[in-house]
Amino acid sequence: MAFPLGNRLKSQFNKTVDQIKNEAQASVQSFVGDKLNIGGPVGNLLGKIGSNVVDDVFGSFGFSKNQRSKNLPGYTKGKVKTPTLARFSSSSTDSDWRVKISVPQKYRENSALLSPLNSTGGQMIFPYTPTIILSHTANYNSLNPVHTNYPFQVYENSQADDITVTGEFIVENAEEGQYWVACIHFLRAITKMNYGSDSADAGAPPMTVRLSGYGDYVFNNVPCVVTNFTVDLPSDVDYIATPISGSSEGSAGKGTTWAPTQSQISVTLRPTYSRRRVSEFNLQDFVDGKYVNGNQGFI
């Protein structure tokens, strides 16, 4: 008795499947209507509808999928003929156009506070695109002869004005907090002269730095002195406990500082060129871009 019952269930199941297929075909024909007889993509639908109409129309590789993907380049049956793999640039030097300020080796070779800057090539890098204010000035002196309507402009000199770089720093972990502390400490140091009875260079002014960013023809190793820097410590952001690199203390207190999760650092740099470099300057070479491969840093 079990076998006839199983046969009846199987027969009923097959009828149900056939009914679903017939209803699907009728729905497609009712939806498309007389347009099945015209040419084009819709007309090709007749050739797609067969006994397996559900799979042919609504399957993963059915008519609808083929129509949607026919304009994809290199597409064939769910595969891309020429896949593109994500990869990093082979040359970090040529493609790194981030704004950065060089850190003199003398400052960071023995300083645990400045050691995080070694991870970015001995440079203070603005992690996000900063706002930069750049200006140049040509100075003229007005000569006003008696009984003339227009004064004569007598050229005096030209100068590259101060460059102000303002960038945002986001701190999400202790490592980024150490980098933030290193940047602040570096800017504090680079705005101070050599001093101290044990210093061999006592009385020497602050060292020059190099400003780079945005490729070869914007800021390319521009020699500068840091004349001012500001940093805000907002009251409406969180602060992260940051153990100082090289410190044995890992808890709040000695050896730990607190870095804001979001802050802005603004640095004012003044382009500074030696007398010998200035004497070698040639305007036509500058116009032709011949200084781009050197370290003169003319802007």
C-alpha positions as CSV (number, residue, x, y, z in Angstrom):
1,M,0.0,0.0,0.0
2,A,2.9,2.3,0.6
3,F,4.1,2.2,-3.0
4,P,0.8,3.3,-4.7
5,L,0.6,6.2,-2.2
6,G,4.2,7.2,-3.1
7,N,3.4,7.1,-6.8
8,R,0.3,9.2,-6.3
9,L,2.3,11.8,-4.4
10,K,5.0,11.8,-7.1
11,S,2.3,12.2,-9.8
12,Q,0.7,15.1,-7.9
13,F,4.1,16.8,-7.4
14,N,4.8,16.5,-11.2
15,K,1.4,18.0,-12.0
16,T,2.1,20.9,-9.6
17,V,5.4,21.6,-11.2
18,D,3.9,21.5,-14.7
19,Q,1.1,23.9,-13.5
20,I,3.7,26.4,-12.2
21,K,5.6,26.3,-15.5
22,N,2.4,26.8,-17.5
23,E,1.3,29.7,-15.3
24,A,4.8,31.3,-15.6
25,Q,4.7,31.0,-19.4
26,A,1.2,32.4,-19.5
27,S,2.2,35.3,-17.3
28,V,5.2,36.1,-19.6
29,Q,3.1,35.9,-22.7
30,S,0.3,38.0,-21.2
31,F,2.9,40.6,-20.1
32,V,4.7,40.8,-23.5
33,G,1.6,40.4,-25.7
34,D,1.8,41.0,-29.4
35,K,5.3,42.5,-29.0
36,L,6.7,38.9,-29.2
37,N,6.2,39.1,-32.9
38,I,8.4,42.1,-33.5
39,G,12.2,42.1,-33.9
40,G,14.8,43.2,-31.5
41,P,15.5,41.9,-28.0
42,V,11.9,41.4,-27.1
43,G,11.2,39.5,-30.3
44,N,14.0,37.0,-29.4
45,L,12.0,36.1,-26.3
46,L,10.0,33.5,-28.3
47,G,13.2,31.5,-28.8
48,K,14.0,31.6,-25.2
49,I,10.7,30.3,-23.9
50,G,10.5,26.5,-24.0
51,S,9.6,23.7,-21.8
52,N,12.0,25.0,-19.1
53,V,10.6,28.5,-19.2
54,V,11.2,29.2,-15.5
55,D,14.9,28.5,-15.8
56,D,15.3,30.1,-19.2
57,V,13.7,33.4,-18.2
58,F,14.3,33.7,-14.5
59,G,17.4,31.6,-14.0
60,S,20.8,32.9,-13.0
61,F,21.9,32.6,-16.7
62,G,18.5,33.1,-18.2
63,F,17.1,35.5,-20.8
64,S,16.8,38.4,-18.4
65,K,20.4,38.0,-17.1
66,N,21.7,37.9,-20.7
67,Q,19.8,41.0,-21.7
68,R,21.1,43.0,-18.6
69,S,24.7,41.9,-19.1
70,K,25.1,42.0,-22.8
71,N,26.7,45.4,-22.7
72,L,29.3,44.5,-20.1
73,P,32.8,44.5,-21.6
74,G,34.3,41.0,-21.9
75,Y,31.2,39.3,-20.3
76,T,30.5,35.7,-21.2
77,K,28.2,33.4,-19.2
78,G,28.9,34.9,-15.8
79,K,32.6,35.4,-16.3
80,V,34.8,38.4,-17.1
81,K,37.4,37.6,-19.8
82,T,39.9,40.3,-18.6
83,P,39.6,40.6,-14.8
84,T,41.3,43.5,-13.1
85,L,43.2,42.9,-9.9
86,A,43.7,45.6,-7.2
87,R,47.3,46.4,-6.5
88,F,49.5,49.0,-4.9
89,S,51.7,51.3,-6.9
90,S,55.2,49.9,-7.5
91,S,56.8,53.3,-6.8
92,S,55.9,55.0,-3.6
93,T,58.2,57.9,-4.3
94,D,56.6,59.0,-7.6
95,S,53.0,58.5,-6.5
96,D,53.2,59.9,-2.9
97,W,52.0,63.5,-3.3
98,R,51.0,64.0,0.3
99,V,52.1,67.2,2.0
100,K,55.1,66.6,4.2
101,I,57.8,68.5,6.2
102,S,61.2,66.9,6.5
103,V,62.6,66.3,10.0
104,P,66.4,66.8,10.5
105,Q,68.3,63.7,11.3
106,K,69.9,65.4,14.3
107,Y,66.5,65.8,16.0
108,R,65.2,62.2,15.6
109,E,68.2,60.0,15.8
110,N,68.2,59.8,19.6
111,S,64.7,61.0,20.5
112,A,62.1,58.5,21.6
113,L,59.5,61.1,21.3
114,L,60.3,61.7,17.6
115,S,60.9,58.0,16.7
116,P,57.3,57.6,15.2
117,L,58.3,60.1,12.4
118,N,60.9,57.5,11.2
119,S,58.0,55.3,10.1
120,T,57.1,57.9,7.5
121,G,60.6,58.4,6.1
122,G,61.8,61.0,8.6
123,Q,59.0,63.4,7.6
124,M,56.0,64.9,9.3
125,I,53.2,63.9,6.9
126,F,49.8,65.5,7.0
127,P,47.5,62.4,6.8
128,Y,44.6,64.2,5.2
129,T,44.7,66.8,2.4
130,P,45.5,70.1,4.1
131,T,44.5,73.6,3.3
132,I,47.5,75.6,2.0
133,I,47.7,79.3,1.5
134,L,50.4,80.3,-0.9
135,S,51.3,83.8,-2.3
136,H,54.0,85.6,-4.1
137,T,54.7,89.3,-4.1
138,A,56.4,91.7,-6.5
139,N,57.3,94.9,-4.7
140,Y,57.3,98.2,-6.5
141,N,58.0,101.8,-5.4
142,S,55.9,104.5,-6.8
143,L,57.8,107.5,-8.4
144,N,55.6,110.6,-8.5
145,P,57.2,113.4,-10.6
146,V,55.7,116.9,-10.3
147,H,52.9,117.7,-12.7
148,T,52.1,114.2,-13.9
149,N,48.9,112.3,-13.8
150,Y,50.3,108.8,-13.4
151,P,53.1,107.7,-11.2
152,F,55.9,105.5,-12.4
153,Q,56.4,102.0,-10.8
154,V,60.0,101.3,-10.0
155,Y,60.6,97.6,-9.4
156,E,62.3,96.8,-6.1
157,N,62.3,93.0,-5.6
158,S,60.2,89.9,-5.5
159,Q,59.6,87.4,-2.7
160,A,57.8,84.1,-1.9
161,D,55.5,84.9,1.0
162,D,54.9,82.7,4.0
163,I,53.2,79.4,3.3
164,T,50.5,78.4,5.8
165,V,49.6,74.7,5.9
166,T,46.6,73.7,8.0
167,G,45.7,70.0,8.2
168,E,43.4,67.7,10.2
169,F,44.7,64.9,12.4
170,I,42.5,62.0,13.4
171,V,43.7,59.7,16.2
172,E,41.9,56.4,16.5
173,N,44.5,54.3,18.5
174,A,47.6,54.6,20.6
175,E,50.0,54.3,17.6
176,E,48.3,57.3,15.8
177,G,48.4,59.1,19.1
178,Q,52.2,58.6,19.3
179,Y,52.5,60.1,15.8
180,W,50.4,63.1,16.9
181,V,52.6,63.7,19.9
182,A,55.8,63.4,17.7
183,C,54.5,66.0,15.3
184,I,53.7,68.5,18.1
185,H,57.1,67.8,19.8
186,F,58.9,68.3,16.5
187,L,57.2,71.6,15.8
188,R,58.2,72.8,19.3
189,A,61.8,71.8,18.7
190,I,62.1,73.3,15.2
191,T,61.0,76.7,16.5
192,K,63.8,76.9,19.1
193,M,67.5,77.9,18.8
194,N,70.4,75.8,20.0
195,Y,71.0,76.5,23.6
196,G,72.7,75.1,26.6
197,S,76.2,75.1,28.1
198,D,76.8,71.5,26.9
199,S,75.7,72.2,23.3
200,A,78.4,72.4,20.7
201,D,76.1,74.5,18.5
202,A,74.9,76.9,21.2
203,G,73.5,80.0,19.7
204,A,72.8,78.5,16.3
205,P,69.3,79.4,14.9
206,P,66.6,76.8,14.2
207,M,67.4,74.4,11.4
208,T,65.7,74.6,8.0
209,V,63.3,72.0,6.7
210,R,62.0,70.9,3.3
211,L,58.4,71.2,2.3
212,S,57.1,68.8,-0.4
213,G,53.7,67.9,-1.8
214,Y,51.5,67.8,-4.8
215,G,54.1,66.5,-7.1
216,D,57.2,67.9,-8.7
217,Y,55.9,71.3,-9.9
218,V,54.1,72.6,-6.8
219,F,56.3,72.0,-3.7
220,N,59.5,70.1,-4.5
221,N,62.0,70.2,-1.6
222,V,61.3,73.8,-0.8
223,P,63.8,75.0,1.9
224,C,61.9,76.7,4.7
225,V,62.1,77.9,8.2
226,V,59.2,77.3,10.6
227,T,58.1,80.7,11.9
228,N,54.9,79.6,13.7
229,F,52.6,76.7,14.4
230,T,49.3,76.3,16.2
231,V,47.3,73.3,17.3
232,D,43.8,73.2,18.8
233,L,42.8,70.9,21.6
234,P,39.0,70.8,21.3
235,S,36.7,70.3,24.3
236,D,34.0,68.4,22.4
237,V,36.1,65.4,21.3
238,D,37.4,62.3,23.0
239,Y,41.0,61.9,24.1
240,I,43.0,58.6,23.8
241,A,45.6,57.5,26.4
242,T,48.9,57.3,24.5
243,P,52.0,55.6,26.0
244,I,55.1,57.4,24.9
245,S,57.4,55.3,22.7
246,G,60.3,54.0,24.8
247,S,58.5,54.5,28.0
248,S,58.1,51.7,30.5
249,E,54.9,53.1,31.9
250,G,51.8,51.9,30.1
251,S,49.0,53.3,32.3
252,A,47.7,56.8,32.8
253,G,50.2,59.0,34.5
254,K,53.9,59.1,34.0
255,G,54.9,58.1,30.4
256,T,51.4,58.6,29.0
257,T,49.8,61.5,27.3
258,W,46.3,62.1,26.0
259,A,45.8,62.8,22.3
260,P,42.6,64.3,20.9
261,T,40.8,62.1,18.5
262,Q,40.4,65.1,16.2
263,S,42.4,68.3,15.9
264,Q,43.9,70.7,13.5
265,I,47.6,71.6,13.2
266,S,48.6,74.8,11.3
267,V,52.2,75.4,10.3
268,T,53.6,78.6,8.9
269,L,56.7,78.2,6.7
270,R,58.9,80.9,5.2
271,P,60.8,79.9,2.0
272,T,64.5,80.5,2.7
273,Y,67.3,80.3,0.1
274,S,71.0,80.7,0.6
275,R,72.9,83.5,-1.1
276,R,74.7,81.1,-3.3
277,R,71.5,79.4,-4.5
278,V,70.0,82.8,-5.2
279,S,73.0,83.8,-7.3
280,E,72.6,80.7,-9.4
281,F,68.9,81.4,-10.1
282,N,68.1,81.7,-13.8
283,L,64.6,82.9,-14.7
284,Q,64.4,81.2,-18.1
285,D,65.5,77.9,-16.5
286,F,62.8,78.4,-13.9
287,V,60.2,79.1,-16.6
288,D,61.3,76.0,-18.5
289,G,61.0,73.8,-15.4
290,K,64.6,72.8,-15.4
291,Y,64.9,73.0,-11.6
292,V,62.4,70.2,-11.0
293,N,65.1,67.5,-10.9
294,G,67.3,69.3,-8.4
295,N,67.1,70.2,-4.8
296,Q,67.1,74.0,-5.2
297,G,63.4,74.1,-4.3
298,F,62.6,77.4,-6.2
299,I,59.0,78.3,-6.2
